[in-house]
Amino acid sequence: MTNRKNYNSIVFLTTLSVYLGLVLVGGTPPVLAHAALTRNFDIQNEIEFKDDLDKNPDDEKIDFTQSLEDYFDEVSHFFKDLQKLYQIEKFDLDYDKFEVNELSFVSCNVDGDPIRTAQIFKKSDNHWLEPAITDARYSFENWNFLSDCLKDEKLNTGISTGSSLKLIYDKSELKIEASAFKSSPQKAEQLAQRFNYVLKLYKVSETEPIVKKIYENTSFKSENNQVFIVTRLPRGSLDALLAEKDAQ
């Protein structure tokens, strides 16, 4: 109750200071009221977001903006590998298909490579695609840092952090899905909400069409105790993007 009163005081004082400040510079009352009220909503979101984070110290070390940028970089790198193959006619959107579904685990507090349990379905007969897919698999292996330390009796991995990765192209869309395992559905939902909050505020450069398209088609969601990062690039947008002459 005390926290709520403190918050109300902050909002009131902020509203009053914004209103009076704008009055002094000659703004009109309706505009002033709207500006102050809009800022109050921003402040409320920021306070609630910070308060939610404080209640979950396990995730407080996550740099959400940097994690988002890293994800965009990794997806962009994979896409540019496909782009290069497309431009030398080694990747055909009408013919080629691939699907990778992989789990990886890292023992908690122990240095070493992840333990992988790979399942690959409908693997493409196009061997030109294999290096790009393999490179993407390894670049996404460090997303275990989003996971909690858990014990999985089925896989006999001990106390570990786990993540999953899907790379799929089925002629209708290119799908990249990374997920992390949390200790409860509530924690998974909270982590997805935080990422969606940062995603909403993220600014993408207009000079990076690939990153911009990835951003527009990326979302975060939770299901059971997993949080998912999903990018779905529909076939309609792939042709033009793959044909861009900026793959380096």
C-alpha angles and dihedrals in degrees: 000000000000090000090052092051090049090051092049089051091051092050093047094049091045092050092048094047093048092047095048092043092054092044089058091055093048106259121158118253098243091050091046093051092049093048093049094045092048091051090050090058089050091050092047091052092048093049094046091046092051092044090051090050092049090056090056107051092170089074100036093098092059114109097213097188093048091046090053092050091049091052092050090048093052095047090045091051091052091047092050090052088055089045092057091049091048092052093053089046095249095118118055118192091202097048113025125080133171139173128189124182114179139169123199132185134194121197112243116256092001125110117226147092120303120265105240128207102187126190116180120186129186090005111196120254087218104102091191088073096055098082092050092049093045092049090051092049092055095042091057096047094095095065088096086093089081091058130088122237105266139166119236113193094187096058095034092222096141118220104345147140115248138196137176133215133198124188112182136170115173102165091265101065146349110241128191117183126176122178140183131204121237130190093249141012089248093058091047091051092048092050092050090049092052092051092048089052092053091043090056091055096042117116119213123200114245088220091067106068094171094052090044091054091046090050092050091052100042126099140167125225140160132224123180105321096337131095115207132205107199131185118183118183109189120221091247092066097039099070095058095041095048090050093057110118097222102088106133 
